Amino acid sequence: MKVLIFAAVAVFSVQSALSVDTHEHTKVVCYWNTTAFDREGPGKFQLEDVRPALSLCTHLIYGFAGINAETFEVVHLNPALDTGAGYSYYKLATQLKKTFPELKIYLSIGGNADPEEDTHKYLVLTETSESRTKFISSIRRLLNEYDFDGIDLAWQFPPAKVKKQRSTLGSFWHSVKKTFGQGKFKDDKEQEHRDGFTILVRDLKAELRPRMKALTVTVLPHVNSSIYYDARLLAPNIDAVHLLAFDQKTPQRNPQEADYPAPIYESYGRVPDDNVDSQTSINSFSRYWLEHGTPGSKIVVGIPTFARTWKLTSDSQISGVPPIVTDGPGAEGSHTKIPGVLSYAEVCSRLMESAVGRLRRVGDPSKKYGSYAFEPYNESTGADGIWVGYEDPDTAGNKAAYVKAKGLGGVAIFDMSLDDFRGVCTGDKFPIIRGAKYKL
């Protein structure tokens, strides 16, 4: 009996020692979006490009896996890259721990990587014990094969809708469309899905805990925490919540008005009427989770490495001061090739141009809202201008300083491939990650 008691105490002591968070308030969680492998030219991001950042990151999140709509099992969204004989990035990624033994490497599921038309399955999975059990069983098999340190649930809940300003006639027609079920998807089982997700997290943690594996949750942009996350019940069963509190304004959701996409605080004197019942700044996001029972050390604040861009026309103000009238997404960049999105390397390269009419940078002396840059509409030639809301090393440092001042858990960089990973601007690779880390 004494031997059994001693053995139990020994096991408990080992578990306790292994569960101690050595980065309680200094986490630097680096998301690796592996779809960047498919980019062409200088934007292509491969395994060897990851390594220079790993001395800066405390956690590496490999993104993303998805789920099968029929079986509710975890599936590889890029089988050739993730597990194929040619690359097998799942194995190569986890082998990075040999060089960086303190690095924790998680696999993230969801992350808006699954096709939008298939996202109902993320709701359906939460509805029954059978579907949740199938999902957890598939994770067990996956972890038996691949040595990830934990699982991250970047669940694809429906995003909050944009609140539009309507005339009386427009409001009437909108109510008619709602009556007849037209328009965007409306989740009529919000409470059921919230409760089901809470149970899923609890049961998955019960599976992971004896294996010494971590469980984290990533709250995606535009997902309303107060609807889908029961913070008080989730907190005991998660190691961290990563709040991707950016993209508050995007050219897709707000094509006619450019504004700060990732402010720490709401802009002074403005009414936050963009989203219905949704958090609108880093401060409001983190405050919600704090006020609903989440320890500060478990709250990790997201920092984007990309810019959101809008097109400026003859109707736009020449000052560039947001909010500013725009006409949809700005032109795509040579790296990202996505309208309305530029990597930080693309932004800083344009800021360094010496040509007349180049981007003008406007800093953030208040350290509350972020930097922006703009090139006005050219009346002489009729050429469209561009407005760019972006993160740089200074503003990333401001967000990290906020995290430190509030006693939060750290920062989450989203994502590594859109930072200046080649060091083309200043010679330093991953300047945004560096800017955040050195202020924690």
N, C-alpha and C positions, 0 to 999 in steps of 0.2 A: 504493500500500500504506500509506504513512504517513497519507494522508487517511482511509483506512478505519479504521486503528488509532485515530486521533484521534477519529473519529466514534464508534467503539465506546466509548472511554473517556468521551467526553462524555455518551453515553446512560447509561452506568453511573453516572456522577457525578450526573446528574439523578435517576435512579431512587433512588440512595442518599439524596440530599437529601430527596426526597419521602417516603421510607420512614421517616425519622427521626420517632420518636414524641415530640412536644412535650409530651405529658401522660403521661410514662412511669409516674409514680406518683400522678397527680392526675386520673385519668379520672372523669368523672361521666356515666355512661351512662344515658340516660333512655329508658325504654320507653314507646311511645305505642300503647296498645291501642285500635285504631280502632273496636272494637265499642261503645265508650262513646258514639259518635255516636248510637246507637240508644236511649240512655236518655232518659227523659222528665223534664222539670222541671229542677231545679238540678244534677242529676247529669250532664246532657248535656254532652259534651266535644267541641268542634269545633276546626277548624284555628286559628281566632283565639285559642282558649284555650291553644294550644301556645306561641305566641310569647313570652309573658312569662317562660317558663322557659328560653328558649334562650340567654340570657346566662349562665345557671348551668351548662348542660349542655355537655360537650365532644363527646358523641356522642348521636345520636338514632336509636333503633331503631324502625322502622315495623313494627307487627305486626298481623295475621300473614298470610302466604301459606300455601298448602297444597300438596299434591301430588295428581296424578291417579292413581288406583289402577290404571288400565288402561295409560296411556302413560308413567307415572312422570315427567311434566313438572310444572313449577311451575304452579300455578293460583291465580287470585284467589279468595279466600274471600268477598269482598263486591264483585263486579264493578261494581255501580252506584256504589259509593263509591270504589273503588280506581282504576278506569279509565273509568267512565261519563262521558258528556258533561256530566251535571249537576254532577259534583264533580271527578272525575279527581284524587284525592288523591295518587296516585303522582307526578304531575308537580308538583302544588302543593307537596308536601312537599319534593321535591328543590330546588325554586326558593327555599326558605327560605335556601339558602346564599348567595343574593345579598345578603341582609341580614346574615347571620351567616357570613361567608366561612371562618372557622376551624372551623365545625361540620362533623362527619362524619355522614353519614346512611346507615344500612344498612337493608336489607330483611330481616326475619326470617321463617324458614320453620318452621312447626310451632307451637310454643308452647302446646300443648294446645288450639289453636283449631279444628283439624280434629276432627270428631265422633269420640268415643271408639271407637265400633264400627268405624271405618274405619282405626284406627291400625296394623293389621297391615301396611299398605302401606309404612310407614316401615321395617319390618324386611325385607320382601320386596325393596324397592329396593336394599338393600345387598348382596343375595346374588349378583348377576351383573354382569359387566362391561357387558353390553348395557343393563341398566336404569340403571346408574350413568351411562353415557355419555348416555343420553336425558335424564336429569336435568340433567347439566352443560350439554348443548346448549341446553336450554330456558332456563337461566340466562344463557347467552351471548346469546340472542335478547332476553331481558328487559333486560339491561344495555345492549344496543344501542339500545333504545327509551327507557329511563328512566335518568336519571343518578344512580343510587345509588352511594355511595362504597364499598360492600361488601355482603357477604352474611353473615347470621347464621344458623347452623343450630341451632334450638331443637328438636332431634330428639325425636320422641315415642316414646321407648323405654318398655317396660312398667315401671310403678312397682313398687318393693318392696312386698311384702305387709305388712300389720299382723300382728305376732306376738300371737296371742291366748292368754290363760291358759285352759287346758282341764282338766276333770276327767279321770280315767282313762277313763271311758266316752266322754267327748267326744273324747279323743285317739284312741281306737280307731275311732270313727265317722269322724273326719277322715282317718285313714289309709285307710279303706275308700273314701271319696270320691275320694282321690287315686289309688288303684289303678284305679278305674273312670273316671278322667278327668273327674270332676265338680269344680266349684268354679271359681275365677278362672283366667284364661289363664296358662299356663306356657310360657315360651319355651324350647323344647328345643334351640335353635340359638344359644345365647348367644355362644359363642366365634366362630361363623361371622359373626354379626351385628356383633360387636365388630371383627373383622378387616375386614369389608366396609365398615364405617363409616370405619375408618382409611384404607383405600384411597380411599374417596370423598373424604375431606378432602384427601388428598395430590393426587389428580387435579384436584379443583376448584381447589385453590390454584395448581396448574400453569397452569390456565386463567386465573385472576385475576391472577397475578403480573405478566405482561407488560402488563396493562391498568391497573396501579397500583391495583387494587381490593383491599380488605381481606377477610379471612375470619375470623370469630369463631364460637365455639361457646357455646351457652347450655345449661347442665345444669339441667334442670327439677326441681322438688321431687320427692322420693321416688325419683328414678332413681339407682340405685347406680353411682357412678363406677367402682368397682373391677370391675364386671361389663362395662360397655358402653364404657368409654373407656380406651384404651391411651395414657396420658398422655405417656409417653416418645416415642412415635412421632408423636403429634399435635402436640406442642409446636413443632417446627420449621416446621409448616405452618399454624399459626394465629396471629393477631395478639393474641388474648385469649380467655380462657375466663371466662364469666360464671356464677358459682356462685349459683344461686337457693336458697341454704341457709336457707330458711324453711319455714313450714308443717310444722315437725317434729311438731306436734300440730294436728289439725283436728277440728272437730265431726263431720265425715263419717267420718273414719278412726277417731276416738277419741270416740265419742258419750257415753261414760260417765265420762270424765275430762278435765277442762280443765287445761291446763298452758301454760307459756311456748311460743309458737309459733315464735319466732325467736331462741333464745339464742346468745350468742357462745361460751359454754362450757357443757358439760354441768353440770347442777345437782349441787351437792356432795352426796355420799353416796347418790346414786341409781344404780340399775343401768340402763343404757340398753338396755332389753329391748323397746322398742316395735317397731322394725323389724328384720327379719332382715338381718344383715351390711350395714347401711347407716349412713352417716355421720349424726350426730345433733346437730351444732352447726356454727356457722361455723368454729370452730377445727378440728374434725375434717375438715370438707370441704377447707379450704384446706391443711391439713397433708398430706392424701392427695396432692393435686396437687403440692405442693412436694417431697414425698419421692419422687415418681415423675418428677422431672426437669423440671417446669414452672418457668420463671423467675418469680420473685415479681412482676415487673413485668407479667406477662401474666395474673395472677390478679385478677379483679374480683369483689368481694363484693356479693351481692344484698341490697337493703334493701326490705322491703315498705312500701307506703303504706296498707295496709288492716289491719283488725283481724279476728281470728277470735273468734267469740262462742259461748258455750254457755248453755243454760238451767239455772238453779238451781231446785231443788225443795225440799221439806221434808226430803229426805235429804241435802242439801248442807250443808257446814259454814258457819257464819255468819261465820267469820273471813275467808273469801275466799282464804286462803293456798293456792297450788297445791302439789301436784296436788289437785284438788277434785272431789268426786262431782257429776256432772251428768246431764242427760237430753236429749242431742242438741243440735242447733243452736239458737242464740238467734233471736229474732224478726228478720225482715228489716227493713232500713232504708228510709227514704223515697227515698234516692238510688239505692242499689244494687239493692234489691228482691230480694236473695238471702239466704235463711236462713243464719245463721252467718257473715255477712260484713257489715262496716260500713266505709265510707270513713273516712279520718282526720277529714274535715270533720264527718261524722256523730258520731264519737266526741267530738271536742272540743266540739261544740255541746251534747251531753248533759252533759258535764262542767261546763259553765258554767251549767247550769240551777240555779235557786235553790230549787226545790220540795223538800219533804221526801221522802226516799227516792231522791234522785238518785244517779247513779253516784259511787262513792267511788274516787278515784285512789290508787294505791300506786306510788310511784316505785321506782327501782332504784339505791340508793346504792352497790352493789357494781360497777355498770357492766358486769355480766356477762350478765344474763338478759333484761331488758326491763321495761317498765311493764305494769301491769294495772289494771283497774278492775272494780268489781262493785256490784251492787244485790242484797241478799239476798232470799230467798223471804219473802214477807209472810205471817206466820202469821195475822194478823187477817183479811185479805181472801182469802187463798189464792192471791194473784197470784204467778206465777212471777218469779224473779229472773233476773239475767243476769251472766255472767262474761266479761270482755273482755280479751284479750291483744292489745296493739297497739304500734305504733311511734309515737313523737312526735319532735320536733326534737332533744331531748336524747339519746334512745336512738339515733337515727340518727347523731348526732355521736359517740356512744360507739363505734359500729361503724366509723365513718370513722377514729377515733383508733386503733382496733385495726389497721386497714388500714395506717395510717401507721407504727405501731410495728413491724409485721411486714415492712415494705418491699414491700407488695403494690401492685397496679396502680391501684386505685381502687374506686369503688362503682358499683353498677347499681341504679337506682331503678325498682321495679316496682309500679305503673306511675303515670304522671303524672296520669291521670284520677282516681285515688283519693286523691291528695294534696289539700290544701285549696287548689284552684286558683283559687277565687274570693276567698280571703282573708277568709272570714267570721268566723274565730275571733280573729285578732289584727290583721287588716288587711294582713298580708304574704301574698302569694300564694306557693304552693309552699313552705311552711315546712319540710317534711321534706327536700326537696332542698337548701334553704339550710342546714339544720342539719348535713347530711352534708358539703356542699362546704366549709364554712368550718372544718372540722376536719381536712381533708386536708393 
